[in-house]
Amino acid sequence: QVQLVESGGGLVQPGGSLRLSCAASGRVFTIYAMGWYRQSPGKQRELVARITRDDTTTYADSVKGRFTISKDAIDTVYLQMNSLKPEDTAVYYCNAFLYGSDEYWGQGTQVTVSS
């Protein structure tokens, strides 16, 4: 199993920045990719950004150029969020995708962009 602990959410004004962190523990050697998803009320959970063990990254179109995903090895992943907009408001979830297609989720951290 893999455990994920997120940190770094909060309230920020439009145009501001936040950095989310996610630390994985347990069978981290089984992790193929880690990523961030978000979900706002009434909407489906959506991929924000993802990074694989070999540093291949994927971003949602809505965050390209504003958000950057990075990692320390494969067991800690960060999401640097710049130029935040009110529509970025959501609960952000860390995800670990394992070899063999299992996946695990963090508990979620609230990001609110508001003046």
C-alpha positions in Angstrom: 0.0 0.0 0.0 0.9 3.7 -0.4 -0.1 6.5 1.9 -0.3 10.1 0.7 -0.2 13.2 2.8 -0.9 16.6 1.2 -0.2 20.1 2.5 -0.1 23.7 1.3 -3.7 24.6 0.5 -5.3 27.8 1.7 -6.9 31.1 0.7 -5.2 33.3 -1.8 -6.1 36.4 -3.8 -6.5 36.2 -7.6 -3.1 36.5 -9.2 -1.4 35.0 -6.2 0.6 31.8 -5.8 0.4 28.6 -3.7 2.6 25.5 -3.5 1.1 22.1 -2.7 3.2 19.2 -1.5 2.4 15.5 -1.3 4.6 13.0 0.5 4.2 9.3 -0.3 5.1 6.5 2.1 4.9 2.8 2.1 5.6 0.9 -1.1 6.9 3.9 -3.0 9.0 1.8 -5.3 5.8 0.6 -6.9 4.8 4.1 -7.9 4.9 4.8 -11.7 3.4 8.3 -11.6 2.1 10.9 -9.2 -0.3 13.7 -9.9 -2.7 16.3 -8.8 -6.5 16.3 -9.5 -9.1 18.7 -8.4 -12.8 18.8 -7.8 -15.1 21.7 -7.2 -18.8 21.4 -6.2 -21.0 20.0 -8.8 -18.1 19.0 -11.1 -16.2 15.9 -11.9 -12.7 15.3 -10.5 -10.3 16.4 -13.2 -6.6 15.9 -13.8 -4.5 19.0 -13.1 -1.0 17.8 -13.6 0.9 14.5 -13.6 4.6 13.5 -13.5 6.0 10.0 -14.2 9.0 8.4 -12.7 11.0 9.4 -15.8 9.9 13.0 -15.5 7.3 13.0 -18.2 4.7 15.7 -17.4 1.1 16.2 -18.4 -1.0 19.3 -17.7 -4.6 20.3 -18.1 -5.0 23.0 -20.8 -6.5 25.3 -18.2 -3.3 25.4 -16.1 -0.6 25.3 -18.7 1.9 28.1 -18.3 0.6 28.8 -14.7 1.2 25.6 -12.8 4.3 23.5 -12.6 4.6 19.9 -11.2 7.9 18.6 -9.9 9.2 15.9 -7.7 11.9 14.7 -5.3 12.6 11.2 -6.5 9.1 9.6 -6.8 7.9 9.9 -3.2 7.4 13.7 -2.9 5.6 15.7 -5.5 4.9 19.5 -5.6 2.5 21.7 -7.5 3.6 25.3 -7.9 0.5 27.3 -8.7 1.0 30.9 -10.0 -1.4 33.4 -11.4 -4.3 31.8 -9.6 -7.8 32.5 -10.8 -11.1 32.1 -9.0 -11.9 29.1 -11.2 -8.9 27.3 -9.7 -10.9 27.1 -6.5 -11.3 23.4 -5.6 -10.3 20.6 -3.4 -6.9 19.3 -4.7 -6.1 15.6 -4.4 -2.8 13.9 -4.7 -2.8 10.7 -6.7 -0.3 7.9 -7.0 -0.6 5.5 -9.9 1.2 2.2 -9.4 2.7 -0.3 -11.8 -0.1 -2.8 -12.2 -2.7 0.0 -12.4 -3.6 0.3 -8.7 -3.9 3.9 -7.5 -4.1 5.7 -4.2 -5.5 9.1 -3.2 -4.7 11.7 -0.6 -7.3 13.2 1.7 -7.5 16.4 -0.3 -6.5 20.0 0.5 -8.7 23.0 -0.1 -7.5 25.8 -2.4 -9.7 28.9 -2.5 -8.9 31.9 -4.8 -10.9 34.9 -3.8 -10.5 38.6 -3.1 
